[in-house]
Every structure is written in C-alpha cells, then in structure tokens.
Amino acid sequence: MTHIEIFNVIRSGETVFMASPTVKDALDDEKVLMIIDDTNRLIHLWKGQKSSVALKFIGARLSQQVRGSRGLLYKVIPNDQGDECDELKQILDEEPSQAPDQFKSQPDTVSEEEAATYGGPPSAIATPVGLPDDLKEKLLNEALPD
C-alpha cells in the first residue's frame, strides 16, 4: 500500500494537513498542494488553474524544504492542473493518510484556528513556522496580475 500525505499551501508560507477520501478529492483549482508519496519518494507540487502566483512560489519553496528534510532521494515534481505527470495520475484514486506521519519530518503547519484566519481547512497538527516575516509581507502585499 502506498503511503501518501497531502498538505495545502496557504498564503502565510505554511501548510495545512488535509484528510481526504482520495487524492483526487483533495484537488481544488484554487489550491496549491504538496502530495507526498513516501512509497515512491516523490513530492508532487500540484498547482490548481486558479491558484495565485504567490501560492505557486510559496509551494515551490516549501516543497524544496520538505525534500531537504525527508531526504535527497525524494524528487519534487511540479504538476499543473490538467497536465499531471503519470506518477501522480497513478495515485489519484489512492486513499491518503488521514493523519500526518509523526515520525516523518513535516512541512510547516498551522493550527485549526490559525488556518481559519487564512480561509484554509483545519489542520491535524500545529507548529506555526514558515517563511521569514519580511518575505511573507512582501508576498502578501505583492499585486497579482489579472
């Protein structure tokens, strides 16, 4: 059985663990997700069509941090909605983990209450850490193209 974890990237530069019936059910065109496939040592950075440029940038940075903490044998694969790689297509119907693996190094996550202030789903664990404050401020104040 494949071990998969899904994390939603939020504007604060942090992530929220997502429980979902299948990987496919977690996909939302306004989100950027990190789908971590421990069995195949892959970190899929999935970017929805309507997700912001800032979220895509934050997701790219966080996915590299997760790769560094999980191990250099992991590979980060960017996936745009509608142009998913074969490895991601193969796990779309898989049931992901319903709680983060406490023995694996996790992406930076936020609490349920804090995630609500960003409009994200609840988190299973709480450890608010992330991008440096000056970079967060710059990204959050950056005007996005139409």
TIVO-2410 file (N, C-alpha, C; in nm, 3 decimals):
# residues 146
REC num residu      c1      c2      c3 atome chaine
REC   1      M   0.083  -0.119   0.000     N      A
REC   1      M   0.000   0.000   0.000    CA      A
REC   1      M   0.088   0.125   0.000     C      A
REC   2      T   0.043   0.222  -0.072     N      A
REC   2      T   0.116   0.348  -0.085    CA      A
REC   2      T   0.090   0.437   0.036     C      A
REC   3      H   0.193   0.503   0.085     N      A
REC   3      H   0.178   0.599   0.195    CA      A
REC   3      H   0.184   0.739   0.136     C      A
REC   4      I   0.070   0.810   0.145     N      A
REC   4      I   0.057   0.943   0.085    CA      A
REC   4      I   0.007   1.042   0.189     C      A
REC   5      E   0.066   1.161   0.191     N      A
REC   5      E   0.019   1.269   0.275    CA      A
REC   5      E  -0.007   1.390   0.186     C      A
REC   6      I  -0.112   1.467   0.219     N      A
REC   6      I  -0.148   1.585   0.141    CA      A
REC   6      I  -0.144   1.708   0.231     C      A
REC   7      F  -0.075   1.813   0.183     N      A
REC   7      F  -0.066   1.939   0.256    CA      A
REC   7      F  -0.110   2.053   0.164     C      A
REC   8      N  -0.199   2.137   0.214     N      A
REC   8      N  -0.247   2.255   0.142    CA      A
REC   8      N  -0.152   2.372   0.174     C      A
REC   9      V  -0.100   2.437   0.072     N      A
REC   9      V  -0.012   2.553   0.089    CA      A
REC   9      V  -0.101   2.676   0.107     C      A
REC  10      I  -0.073   2.755   0.211     N      A
REC  10      I  -0.152   2.876   0.234    CA      A
REC  10      I  -0.063   2.999   0.225     C      A
REC  11      R  -0.126   3.115   0.213     N      A
REC  11      R  -0.055   3.241   0.185    CA      A
REC  11      R   0.046   3.282   0.291     C      A
REC  12      S   0.033   3.230   0.411     N      A
REC  12      S   0.126   3.268   0.517    CA      A
REC  12      S   0.264   3.203   0.500     C      A
REC  13      G   0.276   3.114   0.401     N      A
REC  13      G   0.402   3.043   0.381    CA      A
REC  13      G   0.407   2.915   0.461     C      A
REC  14      E   0.292   2.868   0.504     N      A
REC  14      E   0.282   2.746   0.583    CA      A
REC  14      E   0.189   2.649   0.512     C      A
REC  15      T   0.168   2.533   0.572     N      A
REC  15      T   0.080   2.432   0.512    CA      A
REC  15      T  -0.022   2.385   0.613     C      A
REC  16      V  -0.128   2.325   0.562     N      A
REC  16      V  -0.233   2.267   0.645    CA      A
REC  16      V  -0.249   2.122   0.599     C      A
REC  17      F  -0.235   2.026   0.692     N      A
REC  17      F  -0.254   1.886   0.659    CA      A
REC  17      F  -0.398   1.865   0.616     C      A
REC  18      M  -0.418   1.788   0.510     N      A
REC  18      M  -0.553   1.762   0.459    CA      A
REC  18      M  -0.585   1.613   0.468     C      A
REC  19      A  -0.699   1.582   0.528     N      A
REC  19      A  -0.752   1.445   0.524    CA      A
REC  19      A  -0.853   1.443   0.410     C      A
REC  20      S  -0.848   1.341   0.327     N      A
REC  20      S  -0.934   1.334   0.210    CA      A
REC  20      S  -0.961   1.187   0.177     C      A
REC  21      P  -1.081   1.154   0.125     N      A
REC  21      P  -1.110   1.014   0.090    CA      A
REC  21      P  -1.012   0.958  -0.015     C      A
REC  22      T  -0.980   1.039  -0.116     N      A
REC  22      T  -0.881   1.001  -0.217    CA      A
REC  22      T  -0.797   1.123  -0.249     C      A
REC  23      V  -0.686   1.101  -0.318     N      A
REC  23      V  -0.602   1.214  -0.360    CA      A
REC  23      V  -0.683   1.305  -0.452     C      A
REC  24      K  -0.757   1.246  -0.545     N      A
REC  24      K  -0.837   1.323  -0.641    CA      A
REC  24      K  -0.936   1.416  -0.572     C      A
REC  25      D  -0.995   1.370  -0.460     N      A
REC  25      D  -1.092   1.452  -0.388    CA      A
REC  25      D  -1.030   1.576  -0.325     C      A
REC  26      A  -0.900   1.577  -0.303     N      A
REC  26      A  -0.833   1.692  -0.241    CA      A
REC  26      A  -0.804   1.803  -0.342     C      A
REC  27      L  -0.802   1.769  -0.470     N      A
REC  27      L  -0.766   1.866  -0.573    CA      A
REC  27      L  -0.873   1.973  -0.587     C      A
REC  28      D  -0.832   2.098  -0.589     N      A
REC  28      D  -0.922   2.214  -0.600    CA      A
REC  28      D  -0.849   2.318  -0.684     C      A
REC  29      D  -0.915   2.372  -0.786     N      A
REC  29      D  -0.846   2.459  -0.881    CA      A
REC  29      D  -0.794   2.590  -0.822     C      A
REC  30      E  -0.830   2.623  -0.698     N      A
REC  30      E  -0.777   2.743  -0.634    CA      A
REC  30      E  -0.662   2.714  -0.537     C      A
REC  31      K  -0.625   2.586  -0.525     N      A
REC  31      K  -0.524   2.548  -0.426    CA      A
REC  31      K  -0.391   2.508  -0.489     C      A
REC  32      V  -0.290   2.514  -0.406     N      A
REC  32      V  -0.159   2.455  -0.436    CA      A
REC  32      V  -0.138   2.350  -0.328     C      A
REC  33      L  -0.112   2.226  -0.369     N      A
REC  33      L  -0.098   2.115  -0.275    CA      A
REC  33      L   0.038   2.049  -0.288     C      A
REC  34      M   0.089   2.004  -0.175     N      A
REC  34      M   0.205   1.916  -0.173    CA      A
REC  34      M   0.152   1.777  -0.143     C      A
REC  35      I   0.168   1.686  -0.239     N      A
REC  35      I   0.124   1.549  -0.223    CA      A
REC  35      I   0.250   1.465  -0.209     C      A
REC  36      I   0.273   1.416  -0.088     N      A
REC  36      I   0.398   1.345  -0.058    CA      A
REC  36      I   0.373   1.195  -0.067     C      A
REC  37      D   0.439   1.130  -0.160     N      A
REC  37      D   0.429   0.986  -0.183    CA      A
REC  37      D   0.557   0.922  -0.130     C      A
REC  38      D   0.551   0.875  -0.005     N      A
REC  38      D   0.670   0.817   0.059    CA      A
REC  38      D   0.713   0.686  -0.006     C      A
REC  39      T   0.617   0.610  -0.056     N      A
REC  39      T   0.649   0.481  -0.118    CA      A
REC  39      T   0.742   0.499  -0.237     C      A
REC  40      N   0.713   0.598  -0.321     N      A
REC  40      N   0.792   0.622  -0.442    CA      A
REC  40      N   0.892   0.737  -0.426     C      A
REC  41      R   0.898   0.794  -0.305     N      A
REC  41      R   0.988   0.906  -0.273    CA      A
REC  41      R   0.968   1.023  -0.369     C      A
REC  42      L   0.840   1.063  -0.383     N      A
REC  42      L   0.806   1.175  -0.470    CA      A
REC  42      L   0.728   1.280  -0.392     C      A
REC  43      I   0.755   1.405  -0.422     N      A
REC  43      I   0.678   1.518  -0.368    CA      A
REC  43      I   0.617   1.588  -0.488     C      A
REC  44      H   0.487   1.569  -0.505     N      A
REC  44      H   0.416   1.633  -0.616    CA      A
REC  44      H   0.371   1.771  -0.570     C      A
REC  45      L   0.412   1.874  -0.643     N      A
REC  45      L   0.363   2.009  -0.617    CA      A
REC  45      L   0.253   2.033  -0.720     C      A
REC  46      W   0.127   2.017  -0.675     N      A
REC  46      W   0.012   2.030  -0.765    CA      A
REC  46      W  -0.041   2.172  -0.757     C      A
REC  47      K  -0.056   2.237  -0.873     N      A
REC  47      K  -0.098   2.377  -0.878    CA      A
REC  47      K  -0.229   2.388  -0.956     C      A
REC  48      G  -0.334   2.430  -0.886     N      A
REC  48      G  -0.464   2.450  -0.949    CA      A
REC  48      G  -0.462   2.566  -1.047     C      A
REC  49      Q  -0.549   2.559  -1.149     N      A
REC  49      Q  -0.554   2.662  -1.254    CA      A
REC  49      Q  -0.581   2.801  -1.199     C      A
REC  50      K  -0.660   2.812  -1.094     N      A
REC  50      K  -0.697   2.942  -1.040    CA      A
REC  50      K  -0.614   2.982  -0.918     C      A
REC  51      S  -0.509   2.906  -0.887     N      A
REC  51      S  -0.425   2.940  -0.771    CA      A
REC  51      S  -0.339   3.061  -0.806     C      A
REC  52      S  -0.305   3.138  -0.704     N      A
REC  52      S  -0.229   3.262  -0.725    CA      A
REC  52      S  -0.082   3.233  -0.752     C      A
REC  53      V  -0.018   3.331  -0.815     N      A
REC  53      V   0.126   3.322  -0.841    CA      A
REC  53      V   0.201   3.313  -0.709     C      A
REC  54      A   0.156   3.388  -0.608     N      A
REC  54      A   0.222   3.386  -0.478    CA      A
REC  54      A   0.216   3.246  -0.417     C      A
REC  55      L   0.100   3.180  -0.423     N      A
REC  55      L   0.088   3.044  -0.368    CA      A
REC  55      L   0.180   2.947  -0.442     C      A
REC  56      K   0.190   2.961  -0.572     N      A
REC  56      K   0.277   2.873  -0.651    CA      A
REC  56      K   0.423   2.891  -0.610     C      A
REC  57      F   0.464   3.016  -0.590     N      A
REC  57      F   0.600   3.045  -0.547    CA      A
REC  57      F   0.626   2.987  -0.408     C      A
REC  58      I   0.532   3.010  -0.316     N      A
REC  58      I   0.546   2.958  -0.180    CA      A
REC  58      I   0.553   2.806  -0.182     C      A
REC  59      G   0.467   2.743  -0.261     N      A
REC  59      G   0.467   2.596  -0.273    CA      A
REC  59      G   0.599   2.542  -0.325     C      A
REC  60      A   0.656   2.610  -0.424     N      A
REC  60      A   0.785   2.566  -0.481    CA      A
REC  60      A   0.894   2.571  -0.374     C      A
REC  61      R   0.894   2.680  -0.297     N      A
REC  61      R   0.996   2.695  -0.192    CA      A
REC  61      R   0.977   2.590  -0.082     C      A
REC  62      L   0.853   2.572  -0.037     N      A
REC  62      L   0.827   2.476   0.070    CA      A
REC  62      L   0.856   2.332   0.026     C      A
REC  63      S   0.825   2.300  -0.100     N      A
REC  63      S   0.848   2.163  -0.147    CA      A
REC  63      S   0.997   2.129  -0.145     C      A
REC  64      Q   1.082   2.228  -0.173     N      A
REC  64      Q   1.227   2.204  -0.167    CA      A
REC  64      Q   1.273   2.187  -0.022     C      A
REC  65      Q   1.211   2.260   0.071     N      A
REC  65      Q   1.244   2.243   0.212    CA      A
REC  65      Q   1.204   2.104   0.260     C      A
REC  66      V   1.088   2.058   0.218     N      A
REC  66      V   1.041   1.925   0.257    CA      A
REC  66      V   1.134   1.819   0.198     C      A
REC  67      R   1.175   1.836   0.075     N      A
REC  67      R   1.270   1.742   0.014    CA      A
REC  67      R   1.398   1.734   0.097     C      A
REC  68      G   1.447   1.849   0.140     N      A
REC  68      G   1.568   1.852   0.221    CA      A
REC  68      G   1.551   1.780   0.354     C      A
REC  69      S   1.431   1.791   0.412     N      A
REC  69      S   1.409   1.727   0.542    CA      A
REC  69      S   1.374   1.579   0.530     C      A
REC  70      R   1.309   1.540   0.422     N      A
REC  70      R   1.272   1.398   0.403    CA      A
REC  70      R   1.389   1.318   0.348     C      A
REC  71      G   1.472   1.381   0.268     N      A
REC  71      G   1.588   1.310   0.213    CA      A
REC  71      G   1.611   1.345   0.068     C      A
REC  72      L   1.735   1.347   0.029     N      A
REC  72      L   1.770   1.386  -0.107    CA      A
REC  72      L   1.732   1.282  -0.211     C      A
REC  73      L   1.688   1.164  -0.168     N      A
REC  73      L   1.639   1.065  -0.264    CA      A
REC  73      L   1.498   1.098  -0.312     C      A
REC  74      Y   1.432   1.191  -0.242     N      A
REC  74      Y   1.299   1.237  -0.285    CA      A
REC  74      Y   1.316   1.331  -0.404     C      A
REC  75      K   1.217   1.327  -0.492     N      A
REC  75      K   1.219   1.413  -0.610    CA      A
REC  75      K   1.093   1.500  -0.608     C      A
REC  76      V   1.109   1.630  -0.633     N      A
REC  76      V   0.995   1.721  -0.642    CA      A
REC  76      V   0.951   1.727  -0.788     C      A
REC  77      I   0.822   1.701  -0.810     N      A
REC  77      I   0.767   1.706  -0.945    CA      A
REC  77      I   0.656   1.811  -0.949     C      A
REC  78      P   0.675   1.919  -1.026     N      A
REC  78      P   0.568   2.017  -1.040    CA      A
REC  78      P   0.458   1.963  -1.132     C      A
REC  79      N   0.333   1.984  -1.093     N      A
REC  79      N   0.218   1.938  -1.171    CA      A
REC  79      N   0.117   2.051  -1.182     C      A
REC  80      D   0.088   2.093  -1.305     N      A
REC  80      D  -0.017   2.192  -1.326    CA      A
REC  80      D  -0.148   2.117  -1.348     C      A
REC  81      Q  -0.258   2.174  -1.300     N      A
REC  81      Q  -0.389   2.113  -1.317    CA      A
REC  81      Q  -0.414   2.089  -1.465     C      A
REC  82      G  -0.454   1.966  -1.498     N      A
REC  82      G  -0.480   1.929  -1.636    CA      A
REC  82      G  -0.358   1.876  -1.708     C      A
REC  83      D  -0.240   1.888  -1.648     N      A
REC  83      D  -0.116   1.841  -1.710    CA      A
REC  83      D  -0.035   1.762  -1.606     C      A
REC  84      E  -0.104   1.671  -1.536     N      A
REC  84      E  -0.041   1.592  -1.431    CA      A
REC  84      E   0.048   1.484  -1.490     C      A
REC  85      C   0.158   1.455  -1.421     N      A
REC  85      C   0.250   1.351  -1.466    CA      A
REC  85      C   0.189   1.212  -1.441     C      A
REC  86      D   0.244   1.111  -1.506     N      A
REC  86      D   0.193   0.974  -1.493    CA      A
REC  86      D   0.199   0.924  -1.349     C      A
REC  87      E   0.307   0.959  -1.276     N      A
REC  87      E   0.321   0.913  -1.137    CA      A
REC  87      E   0.207   0.965  -1.050     C      A
REC  88      L   0.165   1.089  -1.073     N      A
REC  88      L   0.054   1.144  -0.995    CA      A
REC  88      L  -0.077   1.082  -1.040     C      A
REC  89      K  -0.096   1.064  -1.169     N      A
REC  89      K  -0.220   1.002  -1.220    CA      A
REC  89      K  -0.240   0.864  -1.159     C      A
REC  90      Q  -0.131   0.791  -1.136     N      A
REC  90      Q  -0.140   0.655  -1.082    CA      A
REC  90      Q  -0.190   0.652  -0.938     C      A
REC  91      I  -0.176   0.761  -0.863     N      A
REC  91      I  -0.218   0.760  -0.723    CA      A
REC  91      I  -0.344   0.842  -0.696     C      A
REC  92      L  -0.408   0.897  -0.800     N      A
REC  92      L  -0.525   0.982  -0.781    CA      A
REC  92      L  -0.639   0.912  -0.707     C      A
REC  93      D  -0.654   0.782  -0.727     N      A
REC  93      D  -0.763   0.710  -0.662    CA      A
REC  93      D  -0.721   0.645  -0.530     C      A
REC  94      E  -0.596   0.666  -0.490     N      A
REC  94      E  -0.545   0.610  -0.364    CA      A
REC  94      E  -0.603   0.687  -0.245     C      A
REC  95      E  -0.615   0.618  -0.132     N      A
REC  95      E  -0.659   0.683  -0.009    CA      A
REC  95      E  -0.536   0.735   0.064     C      A
REC  96      P  -0.528   0.867   0.083     N      A
REC  96      P  -0.412   0.921   0.155    CA      A
REC  96      P  -0.425   0.898   0.305     C      A
REC  97      S  -0.316   0.921   0.374     N      A
REC  97      S  -0.314   0.911   0.519    CA      A
REC  97      S  -0.415   1.011   0.577     C      A
REC  98      Q  -0.483   0.971   0.683     N      A
REC  98      Q  -0.582   1.059   0.745    CA      A
REC  98      Q  -0.522   1.142   0.859     C      A
REC  99      A  -0.395   1.120   0.886     N      A
REC  99      A  -0.321   1.199   0.986    CA      A
REC  99      A  -0.175   1.201   0.942     C      A
REC 100      P  -0.105   1.310   0.969     N      A
REC 100      P   0.035   1.315   0.928    CA      A
REC 100      P   0.119   1.213   1.004     C      A
REC 101      D   0.220   1.161   0.938     N      A
REC 101      D   0.310   1.065   1.000    CA      A
REC 101      D   0.399   1.139   1.099     C      A
REC 102      Q   0.381   1.111   1.226     N      A
REC 102      Q   0.453   1.183   1.331    CA      A
REC 102      Q   0.603   1.152   1.331     C      A
REC 103      F   0.644   1.046   1.259     N      A
REC 103      F   0.785   1.008   1.257    CA      A
REC 103      F   0.858   1.065   1.136     C      A
REC 104      K   0.783   1.131   1.046     N      A
REC 104      K   0.845   1.192   0.929    CA      A
REC 104      K   0.856   1.341   0.954     C      A
REC 105      S   0.953   1.403   0.893     N      A
REC 105      S   0.966   1.547   0.902    CA      A
REC 105      S   0.852   1.610   0.823     C      A
REC 106      Q   0.779   1.703   0.885     N      A
REC 106      Q   0.660   1.761   0.825    CA      A
REC 106      Q   0.689   1.898   0.765     C      A
REC 107      P   0.610   1.936   0.664     N      A
REC 107      P   0.615   2.076   0.621    CA      A
REC 107      P   0.568   2.163   0.738     C      A
REC 108      D   0.597   2.291   0.734     N      A
REC 108      D   0.549   2.383   0.836    CA      A
REC 108      D   0.397   2.384   0.833     C      A
REC 109      T   0.334   2.367   0.949     N      A
REC 109      T   0.189   2.362   0.954    CA      A
REC 109      T   0.136   2.464   1.054     C      A
REC 110      V   0.007   2.491   1.044     N      A
REC 110      V  -0.058   2.584   1.136    CA      A
REC 110      V  -0.175   2.515   1.202     C      A
REC 111      S  -0.222   2.574   1.311     N      A
REC 111      S  -0.334   2.518   1.386    CA      A
REC 111      S  -0.466   2.538   1.312     C      A
REC 112      E  -0.568   2.468   1.358     N      A
REC 112      E  -0.702   2.479   1.301    CA      A
REC 112      E  -0.752   2.623   1.311     C      A
REC 113      E  -0.732   2.687   1.427     N      A
REC 113      E  -0.779   2.823   1.447    CA      A
REC 113      E  -0.705   2.921   1.356     C      A
REC 114      E  -0.573   2.904   1.348     N      A
REC 114      E  -0.495   2.996   1.265    CA      A
REC 114      E  -0.527   2.977   1.117     C      A
REC 115      A  -0.547   2.851   1.074     N      A
REC 115      A  -0.581   2.825   0.934    CA      A
REC 115      A  -0.712   2.891   0.897     C      A
REC 116      A  -0.807   2.897   0.992     N      A
REC 116      A  -0.937   2.960   0.966    CA      A
REC 116      A  -0.919   3.107   0.932     C      A
REC 117      T  -0.818   3.172   0.988     N      A
REC 117      T  -0.796   3.313   0.958    CA      A
REC 117      T  -0.744   3.331   0.816     C      A
REC 118      Y  -0.690   3.224   0.755     N      A
REC 118      Y  -0.644   3.228   0.617    CA      A
REC 118      Y  -0.745   3.168   0.521     C      A
REC 119      G  -0.856   3.119   0.573     N      A
REC 119      G  -0.958   3.059   0.489    CA      A
REC 119      G  -0.923   2.919   0.445     C      A
REC 120      G  -0.831   2.852   0.514     N      A
REC 120      G  -0.791   2.717   0.477    CA      A
REC 120      G  -0.863   2.613   0.561     C      A
REC 121      P  -0.852   2.485   0.523     N      A
REC 121      P  -0.915   2.378   0.601    CA      A
REC 121      P  -0.842   2.354   0.732     C      A
REC 122      P  -0.903   2.282   0.826     N      A
REC 122      P  -0.838   2.258   0.954    CA      A
REC 122      P  -0.713   2.172   0.941     C      A
REC 123      S  -0.629   2.182   1.040     N      A
REC 123      S  -0.503   2.107   1.043    CA      A
REC 123      S  -0.508   2.002   1.151     C      A
REC 124      A  -0.433   1.896   1.130     N      A
REC 124      A  -0.427   1.790   1.230    CA      A
REC 124      A  -0.318   1.816   1.333     C      A
REC 125      I  -0.220   1.900   1.299     N      A
REC 125      I  -0.112   1.931   1.392    CA      A
REC 125      I  -0.086   2.081   1.389     C      A
REC 126      A  -0.021   2.132   1.491     N      A
REC 126      A   0.002   2.276   1.498    CA      A
REC 126      A   0.146   2.308   1.532     C      A
REC 127      T   0.216   2.369   1.438     N      A
REC 127      T   0.351   2.416   1.459    CA      A
REC 127      T   0.375   2.535   1.369     C      A
REC 128      P   0.329   2.656   1.408     N      A
REC 128      P   0.342   2.768   1.316    CA      A
REC 128      P   0.487   2.811   1.295     C      A
REC 129      V   0.539   2.780   1.181     N      A
REC 129      V   0.673   2.818   1.138    CA      A
REC 129      V   0.662   2.835   0.987     C      A
REC 130      G   0.751   2.907   0.926     N      A
REC 130      G   0.741   2.918   0.781    CA      A
REC 130      G   0.843   3.013   0.723     C      A
REC 131      L   0.798   3.088   0.624     N      A
REC 131      L   0.883   3.183   0.556    CA      A
REC 131      L   0.921   3.297   0.651     C      A
REC 132      P   1.034   3.360   0.627     N      A
REC 132      P   1.071   3.477   0.708    CA      A
REC 132      P   0.964   3.586   0.696     C      A
REC 133      D   0.943   3.661   0.803     N      A
REC 133      D   0.837   3.762   0.805    CA      A
REC 133      D   0.850   3.864   0.693     C      A
REC 134      D   0.973   3.907   0.661     N      A
REC 134      D   0.988   4.007   0.555    CA      A
REC 134      D   0.945   3.952   0.419     C      A
REC 135      L   0.974   3.824   0.392     N      A
REC 135      L   0.933   3.762   0.266    CA      A
REC 135      L   0.782   3.742   0.262     C      A
REC 136      K   0.724   3.699   0.376     N      A
REC 136      K   0.578   3.686   0.385    CA      A
REC 136      K   0.511   3.818   0.352     C      A
REC 137      E   0.559   3.925   0.417     N      A
REC 137      E   0.500   4.057   0.398    CA      A
REC 137      E   0.510   4.100   0.253     C      A
REC 138      K   0.625   4.078   0.192     N      A
REC 138      K   0.644   4.115   0.053    CA      A
REC 138      K   0.548   4.039  -0.038     C      A
REC 139      L   0.535   3.908  -0.016     N      A
REC 139      L   0.446   3.827  -0.099    CA      A
REC 139      L   0.300   3.865  -0.079     C      A
REC 140      L   0.260   3.886   0.046     N      A
REC 140      L   0.121   3.920   0.073    CA      A
REC 140      L   0.082   4.057   0.021     C      A
REC 141      N   0.178   4.148   0.008     N      A
REC 141      N   0.150   4.283  -0.042    CA      A
REC 141      N   0.175   4.298  -0.191     C      A
REC 142      E   0.225   4.194  -0.255     N      A
REC 142      E   0.255   4.197  -0.398    CA      A
REC 142      E   0.124   4.201  -0.477     C      A
REC 143      A   0.114   4.292  -0.569     N      A
REC 143      A  -0.004   4.298  -0.655    CA      A
REC 143      A   0.003   4.182  -0.753     C      A
REC 144      L  -0.108   4.111  -0.765     N      A
REC 144      L  -0.113   3.996  -0.856    CA      A
REC 144      L  -0.166   4.037  -0.991     C      A
REC 145      P  -0.111   3.982  -1.098     N      A
REC 145      P  -0.160   4.016  -1.232    CA      A
REC 145      P  -0.303   3.964  -1.252     C      A
REC 146      D  -0.376   4.027  -1.342     N      A
REC 146      D  -0.514   3.986  -1.368    CA      A
REC 146      D  -0.523   3.853  -1.430     C      A
***
